[in-house]
Amino acid sequence: MADTTKFATFLETNKLNAQRLLAVSHKLETLQRADRTIKLGKRQGKKAADAGTAKEGDVKETGKPRSGRPITPRALTAALSGGTLSGPTKQRFLRAINFLLEQKKKDKVELKTLF
């Protein structure tokens, strides 16, 4: 087939299963306890700032929480057929593929390689 996308050919050449990609994305993007505490701290900080009770020393450096949104089957079919994908969805694909490649002892790839 001459009309395959870069993403589909990449999956074929590296022998990656599309259904495994969905499962890995779900595992990677699921919210963990630490992510919930980060979000709670941000919410409480906003409440304190609105009420005017926050001190200047209360600002804490927090990491970025997971999105909580895995790759959907609809996004997978869009990627395989060459449809349009948003930037965050492409990043989810990249994280899942790099996780699978790391398990296979292969080098990580960049976003330009996939899309």
Backbone as CSV, one residue per row, in Angstrom:
resi,resn,N_x,N_y,N_z,CA_x,CA_y,CA_z,C_x,C_y,C_z
1,MET,0.836,-1.182,0.000,0.000,0.000,0.000,0.880,1.244,0.000
2,ALA,0.669,2.075,-0.967,1.494,3.262,-1.116,0.978,4.432,-0.281
3,ASP,-0.239,4.309,0.256,-0.812,5.429,0.989,-0.734,5.252,2.508
4,THR,0.246,4.508,3.005,0.384,4.357,4.448,1.064,5.580,5.039
5,THR,0.752,5.866,6.267,1.302,7.040,6.933,2.652,6.705,7.557
6,LYS,3.358,7.757,7.956,4.641,7.554,8.632,4.446,6.765,9.922
7,PHE,3.343,7.056,10.616,3.061,6.392,11.879,2.815,4.901,11.671
8,ALA,2.026,4.557,10.663,1.714,3.149,10.396,2.964,2.382,9.974
9,THR,3.793,2.982,9.139,5.015,2.292,8.731,5.988,2.144,9.890
10,PHE,6.012,3.128,10.791,6.885,3.028,11.962,6.455,1.860,12.846
11,LEU,5.152,1.710,13.044,4.661,0.596,13.856,4.993,-0.745,13.214
12,GLU,4.883,-0.817,11.888,5.189,-2.067,11.180,6.669,-2.404,11.244
13,THR,7.533,-1.424,11.023,8.966,-1.709,10.991,9.501,-2.082,12.373
14,ASN,8.933,-1.495,13.434,9.389,-1.814,14.785,8.573,-2.911,15.439
15,LYS,7.625,-3.479,14.692,6.789,-4.587,15.167,6.085,-4.243,16.477
16,LEU,5.420,-3.085,16.479,4.666,-2.658,17.645,3.178,-2.898,17.395
17,ASN,2.504,-3.470,18.384,1.087,-3.766,18.279,0.276,-2.532,18.667
18,ALA,-0.722,-2.213,17.860,-1.527,-1.022,18.116,-2.362,-1.177,19.388
19,GLN,-2.870,-2.373,19.651,-3.658,-2.578,20.860,-2.785,-2.483,22.106
20,ARG,-1.551,-2.921,22.005,-0.617,-2.793,23.127,-0.332,-1.312,23.404
21,LEU,-0.325,-0.531,22.348,-0.120,0.911,22.483,-1.228,1.548,23.325
22,LEU,-2.478,1.103,23.124,-3.592,1.613,23.916,-3.435,1.235,25.390
23,ALA,-3.024,-0.007,25.648,-2.877,-0.477,27.025,-1.749,0.256,27.750
24,VAL,-0.634,0.454,27.052,0.505,1.149,27.663,0.151,2.603,27.938
25,SER,-0.565,3.229,27.024,-0.958,4.620,27.233,-1.878,4.736,28.443
26,HIS,-2.772,3.789,28.609,-3.655,3.820,29.772,-2.850,3.701,31.064
27,LYS,-1.850,2.836,31.044,-1.012,2.646,32.229,-0.190,3.905,32.534
28,LEU,0.352,4.533,31.501,1.204,5.705,31.699,0.420,6.948,32.111
29,GLU,-0.759,7.136,31.550,-1.487,8.382,31.741,-2.471,8.357,32.909
30,THR,-2.692,7.200,33.522,-3.625,7.135,34.637,-3.114,7.977,35.799
31,LEU,-4.025,8.720,36.418,-3.641,9.565,37.547,-3.201,8.706,38.735
32,GLN,-2.081,9.062,39.315,-1.570,8.389,40.510,-1.849,9.267,41.722
33,ARG,-1.562,8.738,42.896,-1.787,9.485,44.135,-0.989,10.796,44.140
34,ALA,0.248,10.754,43.686,1.086,11.959,43.663,0.490,13.029,42.751
35,ASP,-0.099,12.617,41.636,-0.714,13.574,40.714,-1.913,14.260,41.364
36,ARG,-2.679,13.488,42.100,-3.850,14.063,42.773,-3.435,15.064,43.846
37,THR,-2.334,14.769,44.550,-1.882,15.710,45.578,-1.353,16.999,44.945
38,ILE,-0.719,16.892,43.787,-0.251,18.088,43.075,-1.442,18.962,42.690
39,LYS,-2.473,18.325,42.125,-3.658,19.083,41.725,-4.364,19.688,42.928
40,LEU,-4.406,18.956,44.038,-5.025,19.480,45.251,-4.267,20.697,45.764
41,GLY,-2.943,20.625,45.752,-2.130,21.754,46.191,-2.356,22.984,45.335
42,LYS,-2.509,22.792,44.030,-2.770,23.920,43.138,-4.131,24.546,43.429
43,ARG,-5.139,23.678,43.645,-6.478,24.198,43.947,-6.491,24.966,45.259
44,GLN,-5.844,24.401,46.276,-5.817,25.074,47.574,-5.031,26.376,47.504
45,GLY,-3.991,26.398,46.696,-3.221,27.630,46.512,-4.041,28.714,45.853
46,LYS,-4.870,28.319,44.879,-5.732,29.299,44.209,-6.775,29.846,45.168
47,LYS,-7.346,28.962,46.003,-8.345,29.415,46.972,-7.730,30.403,47.955
48,ALA,-6.533,30.087,48.414,-5.865,30.971,49.377,-5.517,32.305,48.728
49,ALA,-5.118,32.278,47.469,-4.780,33.520,46.769,-6.029,34.382,46.559
50,ASP,-7.154,33.741,46.261,-8.391,34.489,46.066,-8.879,35.108,47.370
51,ALA,-8.702,34.373,48.454,-9.163,34.877,49.751,-8.184,35.888,50.340
52,GLY,-6.991,35.939,49.813,-6.000,36.892,50.292,-5.245,36.409,51.519
53,THR,-5.350,35.115,51.817,-4.673,34.582,52.999,-3.319,33.974,52.672
54,ALA,-2.979,33.928,51.408,-1.704,33.310,51.030,-0.546,34.241,51.346
55,LYS,0.503,33.656,51.858,1.733,34.411,52.107,2.630,34.268,50.892
56,GLU,3.609,35.129,50.794,4.506,35.054,49.641,5.379,33.818,49.685
57,GLY,5.646,33.284,50.857,6.487,32.093,50.984,5.734,30.799,50.783
58,ASP,4.411,30.865,50.571,3.609,29.656,50.416,3.682,29.053,49.026
59,VAL,4.240,29.750,48.073,4.305,29.242,46.709,5.271,28.059,46.678
60,LYS,4.732,26.902,46.249,5.542,25.683,46.223,5.846,25.307,44.777
61,GLU,7.016,24.777,44.576,7.366,24.262,43.253,6.828,22.844,43.148
62,THR,5.966,22.615,42.182,5.411,21.281,41.999,5.720,20.796,40.600
63,GLY,5.760,19.491,40.459,5.961,18.904,39.144,4.668,18.944,38.361
64,LYS,4.745,18.531,37.136,3.565,18.530,36.296,2.868,17.175,36.433
65,PRO,1.583,17.156,36.754,0.893,15.878,36.907,0.603,15.231,35.555
66,ARG,0.299,13.950,35.594,-0.107,13.249,34.376,-1.443,13.824,33.904
67,SER,-1.757,13.585,32.665,-2.986,14.172,32.122,-4.222,13.401,32.561
68,GLY,-4.095,12.103,32.771,-5.260,11.298,33.112,-6.072,10.913,31.895
69,ARG,-5.561,11.236,30.720,-6.297,10.944,29.489,-5.436,10.091,28.563
70,PRO,-5.717,8.803,28.441,-4.919,7.942,27.561,-5.311,8.098,26.095
71,ILE,-4.596,7.397,25.242,-4.920,7.370,23.816,-6.245,6.638,23.641
72,THR,-7.112,7.179,22.825,-8.401,6.539,22.567,-8.318,5.723,21.273
73,PRO,-9.186,4.728,21.135,-9.199,3.976,19.864,-9.483,4.872,18.655
74,ARG,-10.293,5.911,18.852,-10.579,6.837,17.752,-9.324,7.583,17.322
75,ALA,-8.513,8.006,18.303,-7.267,8.698,17.976,-6.295,7.753,17.280
76,LEU,-6.305,6.486,17.680,-5.416,5.503,17.055,-5.788,5.289,15.594
77,THR,-7.073,5.158,15.302,-7.474,4.985,13.903,-7.175,6.237,13.087
78,ALA,-7.315,7.406,13.713,-6.989,8.652,13.003,-5.498,8.715,12.700
79,ALA,-4.673,8.275,13.635,-3.225,8.308,13.414,-2.815,7.306,12.342
80,LEU,-3.440,6.139,12.340,-3.085,5.122,11.350,-3.565,5.488,9.951
81,SER,-4.676,6.222,9.867,-5.209,6.578,8.554,-4.742,7.943,8.064
82,GLY,-4.038,8.686,8.906,-3.526,9.990,8.488,-4.445,11.141,8.808
83,GLY,-5.350,10.963,9.755,-6.258,12.035,10.153,-5.547,13.085,10.991
84,THR,-6.291,14.098,11.390,-5.695,15.167,12.182,-5.702,14.792,13.658
85,LEU,-4.625,15.143,14.336,-4.476,14.886,15.766,-4.017,16.168,16.443
86,SER,-4.446,16.353,17.675,-4.006,17.529,18.423,-2.594,17.292,18.948
87,GLY,-1.955,18.358,19.382,-0.600,18.262,19.915,-0.495,17.378,21.136
88,PRO,-1.385,17.535,22.147,-1.301,16.660,23.314,-1.504,15.178,22.988
89,THR,-2.349,14.887,21.997,-2.560,13.495,21.604,-1.293,12.921,20.978
90,LYS,-0.611,13.727,20.179,0.651,13.273,19.593,1.686,12.997,20.675
91,GLN,1.704,13.822,21.715,2.639,13.607,22.821,2.309,12.325,23.565
92,ARG,1.036,11.991,23.703,0.647,10.732,24.345,1.130,9.547,23.525
93,PHE,0.986,9.639,22.202,1.498,8.583,21.327,3.008,8.441,21.503
94,LEU,3.698,9.558,21.549,5.155,9.540,21.683,5.580,8.890,22.994
95,ARG,4.931,9.237,24.101,5.280,8.639,25.391,5.054,7.137,25.389
96,ALA,3.936,6.695,24.819,3.622,5.267,24.797,4.599,4.501,23.908
97,ILE,4.924,5.059,22.755,5.842,4.375,21.838,7.245,4.320,22.428
98,ASN,7.689,5.407,23.048,9.018,5.387,23.665,9.083,4.390,24.814
99,PHE,7.993,4.203,25.537,7.955,3.207,26.606,8.111,1.806,26.024
100,LEU,7.381,1.532,24.923,7.479,0.211,24.292,8.863,-0.024,23.693
101,LEU,9.435,1.009,23.088,10.778,0.862,22.514,11.814,0.639,23.608
102,GLU,11.631,1.281,24.744,12.551,1.104,25.865,12.489,-0.340,26.370
103,GLN,11.303,-0.940,26.363,11.165,-2.339,26.757,11.864,-3.264,25.786
104,LYS,11.893,-2.882,24.506,12.550,-3.691,23.485,14.032,-3.370,23.353
105,LYS,14.556,-2.535,24.257,15.971,-2.143,24.278,16.361,-1.390,23.007
106,LYS,15.455,-0.571,22.514,15.731,0.265,21.345,15.802,1.721,21.776
107,ASP,16.348,2.559,20.914,16.486,3.980,21.216,15.141,4.686,21.126
108,LYS,15.009,5.753,21.917,13.800,6.559,21.872,13.757,7.337,20.569
109,VAL,12.545,7.718,20.168,12.362,8.485,18.934,11.807,9.858,19.266
110,GLU,11.853,10.743,18.279,11.293,12.080,18.409,9.951,12.150,17.718
111,LEU,9.247,13.214,17.968,7.910,13.380,17.394,7.952,13.487,15.877
112,LYS,9.017,14.084,15.349,9.144,14.248,13.890,9.225,12.895,13.186
113,THR,9.738,11.884,13.868,9.868,10.562,13.268,8.494,9.910,13.072
114,LEU,7.566,10.231,13.952,6.252,9.568,13.916,5.248,10.293,13.032
115,PHE,5.236,11.619,13.066,4.175,12.352,12.365,4.733,13.334,11.379
